[in-house]
Amino acid sequence: MNTPAHLIFGIAAFGNSDKRGVTAAALTGAMIPDLSLYLLSGWELLVQGTSPTVVFGQMYYSESWQSIFRIDNSFVLWGLLLVVGLMARSGVLVALCGAALMHLALDFPLHNDDARAHFWPLTNWKFVSPVSYWNPKYYGHIVGPIEVGLVLLASVYAWRKFKGRVMRGGITIVALLELAPIVMFVLMFDA
């Protein structure tokens, strides 16, 4: 799924309008599994000037990048940390891990050749789904609009859950970011 979707689902499920720390943890947990990709690709694209074709066609699949993705996308590691949070009765740690695990659970069935090793360190096995959230060769043209619809529903829920202007403004911005790829495709392909 797209990162904005994970952010909306994370705060809708684990955010708490009365506890800013819990909500911040939910947002952070929803973001962490994608953060390394942003940092690595941002460095290569913006600082090193590497071609997007090389970054996303070669470097993404390299052992060095995949070794990082194994860590921040591990059901095992996030699950163990969640147990610690539950044992410590830490709402912040539970929100962080819960949102990260939700991120992984939503990504797991929606990645084809870009799948990650979600069960590291137990195994480097990857579930190569027949469905992709973005690739039209693997039903991305169907999954993408469904994702957008679910994000809009979750955004309405989160909007009602959080009354503050800052949170509502943030929810609106993230929901619009979820729509950005659709707008770009329409503009690019004059659909």
Wavefront OBJ file of the C-alpha trace (Angstrom):
o trace
v 0.000 0.000 0.000
v 0.983 3.603 -0.361
v 2.481 5.208 2.744
v -0.349 7.744 3.184
v -2.776 4.816 3.431
v -0.696 3.298 6.221
v -0.640 6.614 8.090
v -4.423 7.012 7.906
v -5.091 3.408 8.925
v -2.525 3.680 11.741
v -4.110 6.718 13.386
v -7.634 5.485 12.738
v -6.900 2.183 14.481
v -4.338 3.125 17.126
v -4.480 6.898 17.568
v -6.082 8.314 20.686
v -7.599 11.787 20.599
v -6.923 12.211 24.327
v -3.287 11.047 24.243
v -0.947 12.839 21.850
v 1.941 10.500 22.613
v -0.119 7.466 21.638
v -1.230 9.144 18.407
v 2.343 10.179 17.581
v 3.453 6.596 18.230
v 0.722 5.270 15.915
v 1.857 7.605 13.132
v 5.485 6.665 13.713
v 4.732 2.944 13.702
v 2.731 3.291 10.504
v 5.685 5.063 8.857
v 8.713 3.080 10.052
v 8.348 0.077 7.700
v 8.600 2.471 4.704
v 11.107 4.908 6.215
v 14.237 3.066 5.093
v 12.975 3.047 1.500
v 12.443 6.817 1.626
v 15.866 7.426 3.145
v 17.731 5.103 0.777
v 15.949 6.193 -2.390
v 15.981 9.866 -1.362
v 19.747 9.738 -0.872
v 20.305 8.050 -4.219
v 17.842 10.171 -6.205
v 18.381 13.600 -4.643
v 21.965 13.552 -3.380
v 23.742 11.055 -5.620
v 21.674 11.827 -8.725
v 21.076 8.163 -9.484
v 18.459 7.428 -12.136
v 15.035 6.307 -10.826
v 15.304 3.303 -13.152
v 18.488 2.208 -11.392
v 17.158 2.997 -7.893
v 13.849 1.164 -8.270
v 14.896 -1.391 -10.881
v 18.206 -2.511 -9.380
v 19.088 -1.003 -6.013
v 15.693 -1.766 -4.460
v 16.310 -5.473 -5.130
v 19.968 -5.458 -4.019
v 21.010 -7.559 -1.047
v 22.158 -4.462 0.858
v 18.759 -2.765 0.594
v 16.810 -5.972 1.173
v 18.845 -6.665 4.332
v 17.560 -3.360 5.745
v 13.975 -4.017 4.641
v 14.057 -7.390 6.423
v 14.549 -5.630 9.756
v 11.922 -2.874 9.562
v 9.376 -5.161 7.883
v 9.687 -8.149 10.228
v 6.489 -9.497 11.758
v 8.739 -11.355 14.200
v 10.612 -8.294 15.504
v 7.525 -6.062 15.669
v 5.565 -8.884 17.321
v 8.209 -9.355 20.002
v 8.286 -5.620 20.647
v 4.477 -5.609 20.898
v 4.668 -8.319 23.579
v 7.098 -6.119 25.512
v 4.673 -3.190 25.173
v 1.755 -5.274 26.393
v 3.728 -6.632 29.330
v 4.829 -3.103 30.255
v 1.281 -1.804 29.738
v 2.711 0.926 27.536
v 0.040 2.512 25.377
v 2.727 4.280 23.374
v 4.647 1.091 22.581
v 1.439 -0.828 21.820
v 0.308 1.920 19.401
v 3.749 2.016 17.741
v 3.931 -1.747 17.258
v 0.240 -2.160 16.468
v 0.430 0.399 13.656
v 3.645 -1.149 12.318
v 2.119 -4.639 12.376
v -0.998 -3.319 10.650
v 1.267 -1.790 7.994
v 2.949 -5.163 7.439
v -0.363 -7.050 7.420
v -1.725 -4.709 4.742
v 1.468 -4.887 2.658
v 1.894 -8.669 2.887
v -0.855 -9.659 0.405
v -0.270 -6.703 -1.939
v 3.360 -7.018 -3.089
v 4.404 -9.115 -6.061
v 8.026 -8.914 -7.245
v 8.675 -6.132 -4.724
v 7.793 -8.362 -1.739
v 9.844 -8.265 1.443
v 11.056 -10.966 3.838
v 8.441 -10.406 6.548
v 9.493 -13.321 8.750
v 13.150 -12.461 9.256
v 15.175 -13.522 11.262
v 13.433 -16.896 11.123
v 13.575 -17.028 7.326
v 14.330 -14.875 4.287
v 11.283 -16.296 2.482
v 9.080 -13.788 0.687
v 5.420 -14.176 -0.162
v 5.167 -13.177 -3.805
v 1.519 -12.248 -4.065
v -0.447 -12.641 -7.289
v -1.884 -9.202 -6.444
v -0.140 -5.824 -6.363
v -1.364 -2.551 -4.917
v 0.240 -0.629 -7.794
v 1.270 -2.873 -10.709
v -1.488 -3.241 -13.330
v 0.038 -6.566 -14.447
v -1.057 -7.905 -11.058
v -4.444 -6.187 -10.696
v -3.070 -2.876 -9.428
v -5.671 -1.082 -11.550
v -8.326 -2.767 -9.392
v -6.576 -2.768 -6.005
v -5.466 0.878 -6.249
v -8.979 2.360 -6.416
v -10.151 0.018 -3.639
v -7.255 1.261 -1.491
v -8.226 4.881 -2.176
v -11.841 4.179 -1.234
v -10.845 2.505 2.026
v -8.474 5.370 2.835
v -11.250 7.887 2.291
v -13.534 5.919 4.638
v -10.782 5.661 7.261
v -10.090 9.383 6.823
v -13.714 10.219 7.596
v -13.524 7.978 10.661
v -10.256 9.604 11.805
v -11.678 13.086 11.099
v -14.579 12.332 13.433
v -12.289 10.770 16.035
v -9.970 13.787 16.227
v -11.535 17.196 16.820
v -8.431 19.414 16.766
v -7.679 21.580 13.732
v -4.078 20.406 13.503
v -5.043 16.722 13.401
v -7.912 17.329 11.015
v -5.612 19.364 8.779
v -3.043 16.559 8.880
v -5.668 13.940 8.068
v -6.830 16.038 5.107
v -3.283 16.457 3.791
v -2.500 12.747 4.099
v -5.788 11.813 2.388
v -4.928 14.206 -0.457
v -1.470 12.630 -0.711
v -3.182 9.266 -1.173
v -5.054 10.768 -4.127
v -1.908 12.327 -5.658
v -0.851 9.248 -7.696
v -4.289 9.088 -9.329
v -4.135 12.758 -10.273
v -0.592 12.293 -11.630
v -1.628 9.321 -13.767
v -4.591 11.234 -15.167
v -2.353 14.173 -16.039
v 0.435 11.971 -17.442
v -1.767 9.721 -19.541
v -4.580 12.200 -20.248
v -7.118 9.610 -19.116
l 1 2 3 4 5 6 7 8 9 10 11 12 13 14 15 16 17 18 19 20 21 22 23 24 25 26 27 28 29 30 31 32 33 34 35 36 37 38 39 40 41 42 43 44 45 46 47 48 49 50 51 52 53 54 55 56 57 58 59 60 61 62 63 64 65 66 67 68 69 70 71 72 73 74 75 76 77 78 79 80 81 82 83 84 85 86 87 88 89 90 91 92 93 94 95 96 97 98 99 100 101 102 103 104 105 106 107 108 109 110 111 112 113 114 115 116 117 118 119 120 121 122 123 124 125 126 127 128 129 130 131 132 133 134 135 136 137 138 139 140 141 142 143 144 145 146 147 148 149 150 151 152 153 154 155 156 157 158 159 160 161 162 163 164 165 166 167 168 169 170 171 172 173 174 175 176 177 178 179 180 181 182 183 184 185 186 187 188 189 190 191
